[in-house]
Amino acid sequence: MVEQASPRPVLLVIADSLAYFGPKGGLPADDPRIWPNLVAAELDWDVELVARIGWTCRDAYWALIGDPRVWAAVPRAGAVVFAVGGMDTLPSPLPTALRETIRYIRPPRLRRGVRATYNWLQPKLSKLGRPVALPPRVSVDYLEQSREALTQLRPELPVVAVLPSVHRCDAYGRVHRGRPRAVKALRAWSARTSVPLVDLGEAVRDDIESGSANPDGIHWGWAGHQAVATAMTKALQEVR
């Protein structure tokens, strides 16, 4: 009787668009150049990337409890990475709910007008720096709910989170005043829970400033993905 090899562990990554955008835009989840796949290749694991542009810690929690792909991955997971939180810290002077519902406005002519007005106002009002998309205490609360949910299912499962990236994005007025408060709150949560944090900002700052990143000023180039993969692999190797 031939014994079947045990399935490889899964790296479950719940993320925003920073996990799958490169210097020229969004990429398929199996593109070998994006950091989740670089990490999985280094660990010799499979990867399940559940992500969407604009996702916050709240969206990550909703994915955890509502997406059947996540449910299928958790039993095989070698680790879970919550690569969210950066969007939470960006200035959001216009309600996030407004941005999310523009796509549903009818007729199309009205939708285009609302979107154009939103895109005109957003960078101008963002220079105020506040409010942010999610206050730090709310972001941390959703991360903690996510951690607790996983602990109930698999107490031994390693969880890793991130500190927000940095940006020079005109759409947000090149303002990021919400980041320091978020970093402080996340580090306090990490100290309470022992969840390791990978500092995305530290990893990609040179790439963002180099001119080789995405022209939108928020997504990374390949050097940024490689730097994040190196930092994430190190964190995962320490908690395995």
Phi, psi and omega in degrees: 000126181274126178280135178279141178293144177294141179297147180289150176298157179251134169268108180267116181244119175251118197213173170260193188290346177298339182281342186223006173264139174247198184292345181239010177131192183288151184228157176297154183296342181261010178295125186290351185270346182278151192299323178302322180284328174297318179294313181299322179295320180294323181274349186062045178244166165276169180223141172237110181258117178244108190205161176199150180299135177085003183292140176250183176298329177295316179296324178298318178296316178298322177295318181301318184268348187236351185259118182295339175295322178294315180302321181289330184278329186302316180299331181261357189293136170272336177192157175239132177245124172263092182265058180228169177124337179293318179298326180302328189270353184281148179298134181225067183295333173262142186304135177304323180300327178296313179301318183291334185262357180302322183298339183267355183289136177230149002283171183305324181297319177293319179300315180297322179294318179294318180295317179297319179295317178300312182293335177283320184282323189307307182293329180289314181285336180297336180297343174292333179081357183204159353288167176269168184300318175219131175298149183307320181296326179287317177302312181296322179298318178292322176297319180292320176299321179295315179299315181296321179298317178293322180298323178297325182274315184217089185302334184272356188287121178294140177235134177233141176235184185227156165269148188300152174288182174241165182209167169221054190267123179296329181297338177247025177062017185053033181249138179213049183289344180281348185293313183302318179294322179294317179301316179299315181293319180293321179293325176294319177296318179299320180295326180284327190251347184066023174280120180294148178241131173261124184277099180295322181300315179296322184289324190250359185304314181297321180295315180299322182278347189282339187090358180264355180279184178298137180299344179291348176083002183236327179267160193261165168269186184291331177295324177295316178298319180294320180295319177294319179299319179297314180293320181291319179300316178300315180298318182291322179296331181281339182253354181293000000 
